[in-house]
Amino acid sequence: MKILLTGTAGFIGFHLAKKLLERGDEVVGVDNINDYYDIRVKYGRLKELGFEEKDFEFGKKYISKKYPNHTFYRVNLEDKEAIEKIFKNENPQRVCNLAAQAGVRYSLTNPHTYAQSNIVGFINILEACRHNEVEHLAYASSSSVYGLNETMPFNVHHNVDHPISLYAASKKSNELMAHTYSYLFNIPTTGLRFFTVYGPWGRPDMALFLFTKAILEDRAIDVFNYGKMKRDFTFIDDIIEGVVRVIDNPAKPNPNWSGKTPDPATSKAPYRVYNIGNGSPVELMDFIKAIEKALGKEAKKNYLPLQPGDVPATWADTSSLEKDLGYKPGTPIEYGVEQFVKWYREFYGV
């Protein structure tokens, strides 16, 4: 298939591009390569995908030296004309939108960035799908949409109307916008609520990266909520397998859906939402122990209260994913952390 993939310089997008290319798909990559975190990591990922450029011009088409079936455009999602041009020229069959302004805490201080990238950018993707007969749009949502919901495990059939960060609200808005386009224009859309993704080439603003870096530099790590946090850490390979299955299976209408008892995860339109998580939350202190073990070094710890916008625990109910697509993630945390530490030492030479 020909798949347009946004966020290919990002953590999940990079791994997904590799997987799709290796199975023979044609991938049109899009990313704005912003400096939200260490740009060396983004350029490193692009280099792995066969792009040797030291800089990328906005709007120019680049062809991978490693994968002849991979092209790349440096573009902002909020640039409507540029997005329209790429869709018209490339005519993708399917689209996976992973590009977004990420991060809960960053959204507290830079709210307008989220409105532009995650809302204006997403409407541009939806409009491009509408006008170019795209067969299926898969897009990244987030476990953060569960907000104040305390019913565990988090289920896609739960109400998610109480987000506690603008990042979460922007992701919830993506689900609502996607449903509208599925209903009005019959575009199959599938939202993916990712649960704390980690692994090689991971984001430098995430706990695993920050902790590993600090421990190796003999600095104290910040342990929020005094260590009383639980996260459903999900290894990158598990996430990618789930995303690929979703791309391959366009959403269908739910024939049993009723407006009298509306199910938030399905619709009479071709619309679906899935959790992709490990389904087994890990206590933060156990996660830190796994990092210490992989590094062979104990961490100095700075215990702090819960940060605004953070939730104390996440836990994914993946039963819908299992039922519809026959897939359940399950990589153990020790293995995943070990793989990340191995990559980190190689990339930074430490």
C-alpha positions, 0 to 999 in steps of 0.5 A, spaced: 500 500 500 501 507 499 501 510 506 502 517 508 505 517 515 506 524 519 511 524 524 516 520 521 522 523 525 518 522 531 519 516 536 513 511 534 513 514 527 520 512 525 519 505 528 512 504 524 516 507 517 521 502 518 516 496 519 512 498 513 518 499 509 520 492 510 514 489 509 514 492 502 509 498 503 510 505 500 511 510 505 510 518 504 513 521 511 511 528 513 515 531 519 516 538 521 523 536 525 521 541 531 526 542 536 521 540 542 527 535 544 534 534 542 534 534 534 540 530 534 535 524 535 530 526 530 536 527 525 539 520 527 532 517 526 531 520 519 538 517 518 536 510 519 531 511 514 536 513 509 536 520 509 543 523 510 541 531 509 544 535 514 538 540 513 531 539 510 528 545 506 520 546 507 516 543 502 521 539 498 521 532 496 526 527 499 527 520 497 531 515 501 537 512 499 536 506 503 529 505 501 527 507 494 519 506 496 520 512 502 519 519 500 520 525 506 517 532 506 519 537 511 512 540 513 508 543 518 501 540 519 498 547 520 500 549 513 494 547 509 496 548 502 502 544 503 498 538 506 493 539 500 499 539 495 502 533 498 496 529 498 494 531 491 501 529 488 502 523 492 495 520 492 496 515 498 491 510 500 491 510 507 494 515 512 497 514 519 497 521 523 502 521 529 505 528 528 503 532 534 505 536 539 506 531 545 507 532 552 503 534 558 507 538 562 509 542 556 502 544 555 501 548 561 506 553 559 505 553 551 498 552 550 497 555 543 502 550 540 497 544 541 492 548 538 496 549 532 499 542 531 494 538 534 487 541 532 488 546 526 493 540 524 488 535 525 483 538 521 488 539 515 489 532 515 481 530 515 480 535 510 485 532 505 483 525 507 476 527 505 478 530 498 483 525 496 478 518 497 483 516 503 481 509 505 482 509 512 485 514 517 489 511 523 491 517 528 494 517 535 490 519 541 493 518 548 491 514 555 491 522 557 484 522 555 482 518 561 483 524 565 479 524 572 476 517 570 478 512 576 475 506 574 481 501 572 483 498 567 481 504 563 476 501 557 475 505 551 467 504 552 468 509 558 466 516 558 472 521 557 469 528 558 474 530 564 481 531 561 486 535 566 491 537 561 490 541 554 494 536 551 489 531 553 483 535 551 487 536 544 487 528 543 480 528 545 478 533 540 481 529 535 477 523 536 471 528 536 473 531 529 474 524 526 467 521 528 464 527 525 468 526 518 467 518 519 459 520 520 459 526 514 463 523 509 464 516 510 471 516 512 473 510 516 477 513 522 481 509 528 484 513 534 489 509 538 490 511 545 497 509 546 499 508 554 506 510 556 510 508 550 518 506 551 524 503 547 530 504 543 530 511 540 525 513 545 523 521 546 528 525 550 522 528 554 520 521 557 522 518 564 526 512 561 530 517 557 531 522 563 532 517 568 538 514 564 541 520 562 541 523 570 543 516 573 549 515 568 551 523 569 551 521 577 545 526 578 539 525 582 532 523 578 526 527 580 521 522 582 514 525 582 508 523 587 513 521 591 514 514 587 506 512 588 505 512 581 503 507 576 504 507 569 502 501 563 509 502 560 508 499 553 514 497 549 515 500 542 515 493 538 508 492 541 505 499 539 508 498 532 504 491 531 498 494 534 498 500 529 500 496 523 494 491 524 489 497 525 492 500 518 490 494 515 483 493 518 479 500 516 474 501 521 467 499 520 460 501 523 457 498 529 451 495 527 448 494 534 450 502 536 444 505 539 443 513 540 439 511 546 445 508 549 451 511 545 458 507 546 464 512 545 468 507 542 464 505 536 459 508 532 453 507 526 459 511 522 465 507 520 469 509 527 473 506 532 477 507 538 482 502 541 487 502 547 494 500 545 497 498 552 501 492 556 495 491 560 499 490 566 501 497 570 508 497 573 509 501 579 514 507 578 519 504 583 519 498 580 521 501 573 526 505 576 529 498 579 529 495 572 533 501 569 538 501 575 539 493 574 540 495 566 545 500 568 548 497 573 548 503 578 543 506 583 539 512 582 540 518 587 532 520 588 529 527 589 522 525 591 517 530 589 509 531 589 504 530 583 505 535 577 499 538 575 496 535 569 499 528 571 494 522 573 497 517 579 495 511 575 494 508 568 492 501 566 489 499 559 484 494 558 485 492 551 480 487 550 477 491 544 483 490 540 484 483 542 477 481 540 477 485 533 484 485 531 487 478 535 492 482 538 495 483 545 501 487 547 505 483 552 513 485 552 516 485 560 518 491 562 525 488 564 527 486 557 524 493 554 528 497 559 534 493 557 533 494 550 533 502 551 539 502 555 543 498 550 541 503 544 542 509 549 549 507 550 551 506 543 547 512 540 551 517 545 557 513 546 557 512 554 
